[in-house]
Amino acid sequence: MIRMQGGDETALAQFYDRWYPVVCGLAARMLKSADAVEDVVEETFWQAWRQANRYAPERGSVQTWLLTIARTRALDRLRAARRLREDSIDDTVGAAGDAAAPPVVVSASDPSLDVEHAERRRLVVAALGELPHEQREALELGYFGGLSQSEIAERTGQPLGTIKTRMRLALLKLRDRLSVLKEGSR
Amino acid sequence: MTPLNHEEAFAELDAVAFDLLDTVERDAIMAHVATCAACRAELDALQETAADIAFATPSTQHAAVASRERVRERLLARVGANGQSRKPKATPLVFPRVPTSPTAMPAMPERRNKPWLQIAAAALFVVSLGLLGWSFKNQRDANAIRSRLATAAATRKTADSLATQLAARDSLLAGIVGRDVTMMTLTSQAAKDPYARMFWDRARRSWTMIAHNMPALGANRTYQLWLITPKAKISAGTFTVRNGDGIVRATYDLTEPLNAIAVTEEPAGGVPQPTGSVVIAAQTR
């Protein structure tokens, strides 16, 4: 990050190689079109490059910063597509419902990074798998589908307060479950 | 809009972390967050957890090498182009315009009676042919330049890729053979004699453990590395093995004395505190 902040293009290339699999995986999960996925990946790293100086380590890890950018860009695309009626919420929900699909790990240039990302992926998938179905559903509809809590309530036929509670509980459980990960990477 | 109180804002932090609110709602909550350290810390933690969820996504065919390289090339080209000063505009090729408007044409009835007009037309034709040939040559030159640029881009991509690999290996080597790296060997009493070497780079707070001859794990099981201090057993990550070999890397600023290192077998995903039997361990004090 420091080298990127200094304008080192080589650092950007390394940053891209390291984080591409996760960013691409997230974009692919949220969007249907391969072109849209590529655009979101490019825009994410472009924004990371342009705004590297805005990254504040005290506010969170690089991965949190980058993946927040990636998800925001994907949400922009998703919502724009919805507005244009080029995409349907039904399709989005369908895409968000296959979290249990086995991950296909893309080879990165550094085998140890493969290991690190694979471990993190295993832990997160396991943590999500331990959530009650209704909590996981609410979480995934919001996170991957970009549905608001009201839209989730409407879609699942549950009161808004119930959805808020489910998401809250799910996040707290995830945070607790993933704390072991934070200890290891801090 | 009435400012939100702490309870109202706190209740909506999940939605902020998930970016599920419209601008007005979000701004109202963020106005409170800007003045509330507790909400700020909670939001940071929620965003950290939300970002972790991205790791649950399976990589798809989108992640094919061609796509990866294509985006990489576009990104780096964009960065390169952005770094340049404004490019001079290319001088447009100007072809002699053949008049098409009747008002621009000489009076037709006198055409046959004006031999100079035929000469001028013939001259214009010859000039046009010459310009056409010149433009074809330019096109060939442009193609050649494009080809050279593509070759240069490919070479640069290869160089970047090699540099990336070298940097990654340098990083790994630095974590193992650095001047300040302490090495500890973890052993066991088992028949297959699993063992591991832990490289602790205090300056970089980097921990790299490479294990060998590790027993195969059962389904939904993982190995978990622990740093044991007088006060706590700290997880330093989980790992699986392939043909008995495994590696785990972590960055952790250990502020307490290190008593021992141990690897236990645990449920997939790891556990907050060790529950399984110790597979390999090393005393450090």
Chai-1 contact restraints between the chains, C-beta under 6 A:
chainA,res_idxA,chainB,res_idxB,connection_type,confidence,min_distance_angstrom,max_distance_angstrom,comment,restraint_id
A,E9,B,V79,contact,1.0,0.0,6.0,A-B,restraint_1
A,A13,B,D160,contact,1.0,0.0,6.0,A-B,restraint_2
A,Q14,B,T164,contact,1.0,0.0,6.0,A-B,restraint_3
A,Q14,B,A167,contact,1.0,0.0,6.0,A-B,restraint_4
A,Y16,B,R72,contact,1.0,0.0,6.0,A-B,restraint_5
A,D17,B,T164,contact,1.0,0.0,6.0,A-B,restraint_6
A,Y20,B,R68,contact,1.0,0.0,6.0,A-B,restraint_7
A,P21,B,S59,contact,1.0,0.0,6.0,A-B,restraint_8
A,V22,B,A54,contact,1.0,0.0,6.0,A-B,restraint_9
A,C24,B,H62,contact,1.0,0.0,6.0,A-B,restraint_10
A,C24,B,A63,contact,1.0,0.0,6.0,A-B,restraint_11
A,G25,B,T57,contact,1.0,0.0,6.0,A-B,restraint_12
A,G25,B,S59,contact,1.0,0.0,6.0,A-B,restraint_13
A,L26,B,A54,contact,1.0,0.0,6.0,A-B,restraint_14
A,L26,B,T57,contact,1.0,0.0,6.0,A-B,restraint_15
A,A28,B,T60,contact,1.0,0.0,6.0,A-B,restraint_16
A,A28,B,H62,contact,1.0,0.0,6.0,A-B,restraint_17
A,R29,B,T57,contact,1.0,0.0,6.0,A-B,restraint_18
A,A34,B,H62,contact,1.0,0.0,6.0,A-B,restraint_19
A,V37,B,H62,contact,1.0,0.0,6.0,A-B,restraint_20
A,E38,B,V71,contact,1.0,0.0,6.0,A-B,restraint_21
A,V41,B,V71,contact,1.0,0.0,6.0,A-B,restraint_22
A,E42,B,V71,contact,1.0,0.0,6.0,A-B,restraint_23
A,E42,B,R74,contact,1.0,0.0,6.0,A-B,restraint_24
A,E42,B,L75,contact,1.0,0.0,6.0,A-B,restraint_25
A,F45,B,L75,contact,1.0,0.0,6.0,A-B,restraint_26
A,R59,B,D44,contact,1.0,0.0,6.0,A-B,restraint_27
A,G60,B,D44,contact,1.0,0.0,6.0,A-B,restraint_28
A,G60,B,E48,contact,1.0,0.0,6.0,A-B,restraint_29
A,Q63,B,A51,contact,1.0,0.0,6.0,A-B,restraint_30
A,T64,B,Q47,contact,1.0,0.0,6.0,A-B,restraint_31
A,T64,B,E48,contact,1.0,0.0,6.0,A-B,restraint_32
A,T64,B,A51,contact,1.0,0.0,6.0,A-B,restraint_33
A,L67,B,A51,contact,1.0,0.0,6.0,A-B,restraint_34
A,L67,B,A54,contact,1.0,0.0,6.0,A-B,restraint_35
A,T68,B,A51,contact,1.0,0.0,6.0,A-B,restraint_36
A,T72,B,D19,contact,1.0,0.0,6.0,A-B,restraint_37
A,L75,B,D19,contact,1.0,0.0,6.0,A-B,restraint_38
A,A99,B,A56,contact,1.0,0.0,6.0,A-B,restraint_39
A,A101,B,P58,contact,1.0,0.0,6.0,A-B,restraint_40
A,P103,B,P58,contact,1.0,0.0,6.0,A-B,restraint_41
A,V104,B,P58,contact,1.0,0.0,6.0,A-B,restraint_42
A,V104,B,S59,contact,1.0,0.0,6.0,A-B,restraint_43
A,V106,B,S59,contact,1.0,0.0,6.0,A-B,restraint_44
A,V106,B,A63,contact,1.0,0.0,6.0,A-B,restraint_45
A,S109,B,T164,contact,1.0,0.0,6.0,A-B,restraint_46
A,S109,B,Q165,contact,1.0,0.0,6.0,A-B,restraint_47
A,S109,B,A168,contact,1.0,0.0,6.0,A-B,restraint_48
A,D110,B,A168,contact,1.0,0.0,6.0,A-B,restraint_49
A,S112,B,L172,contact,1.0,0.0,6.0,A-B,restraint_50
A,S112,B,I247,contact,1.0,0.0,6.0,A-B,restraint_51
A,S112,B,R249,contact,1.0,0.0,6.0,A-B,restraint_52
A,V115,B,I247,contact,1.0,0.0,6.0,A-B,restraint_53
A,E119,B,T238,contact,1.0,0.0,6.0,A-B,restraint_54
A,R120,B,F55,contact,1.0,0.0,6.0,A-B,restraint_55
A,R121,B,F55,contact,1.0,0.0,6.0,A-B,restraint_56
A,L123,B,G269,contact,1.0,0.0,6.0,A-B,restraint_57
A,V124,B,D52,contact,1.0,0.0,6.0,A-B,restraint_58
A,V124,B,F55,contact,1.0,0.0,6.0,A-B,restraint_59
A,V124,B,A56,contact,1.0,0.0,6.0,A-B,restraint_60
A,V125,B,A56,contact,1.0,0.0,6.0,A-B,restraint_61
A,A126,B,A268,contact,1.0,0.0,6.0,A-B,restraint_62
A,A126,B,G269,contact,1.0,0.0,6.0,A-B,restraint_63
A,L128,B,A56,contact,1.0,0.0,6.0,A-B,restraint_64
A,G142,B,F18,contact,1.0,0.0,6.0,A-B,restraint_65
A,G142,B,L20,contact,1.0,0.0,6.0,A-B,restraint_66
A,Y143,B,F18,contact,1.0,0.0,6.0,A-B,restraint_67
A,Y143,B,I53,contact,1.0,0.0,6.0,A-B,restraint_68
A,S148,B,L20,contact,1.0,0.0,6.0,A-B,restraint_69
A,Q149,B,A15,contact,1.0,0.0,6.0,A-B,restraint_70
A,M167,B,D14,contact,1.0,0.0,6.0,A-B,restraint_71
A,R168,B,D14,contact,1.0,0.0,6.0,A-B,restraint_72
A,L171,B,D14,contact,1.0,0.0,6.0,A-B,restraint_73
A,L171,B,T49,contact,1.0,0.0,6.0,A-B,restraint_74
A,L174,B,T49,contact,1.0,0.0,6.0,A-B,restraint_75
A,R175,B,T49,contact,1.0,0.0,6.0,A-B,restraint_76
A,L178,B,D52,contact,1.0,0.0,6.0,A-B,restraint_77
A,V180,B,S235,contact,1.0,0.0,6.0,A-B,restraint_78
A,V180,B,G270,contact,1.0,0.0,6.0,A-B,restraint_79
A,V180,B,P272,contact,1.0,0.0,6.0,A-B,restraint_80
A,E183,B,I234,contact,1.0,0.0,6.0,A-B,restraint_81
A,E183,B,S235,contact,1.0,0.0,6.0,A-B,restraint_82
A,G184,B,S235,contact,1.0,0.0,6.0,A-B,restraint_83
A,G184,B,A236,contact,1.0,0.0,6.0,A-B,restraint_84
A,G184,B,G237,contact,1.0,0.0,6.0,A-B,restraint_85
A,G184,B,A250,contact,1.0,0.0,6.0,A-B,restraint_86
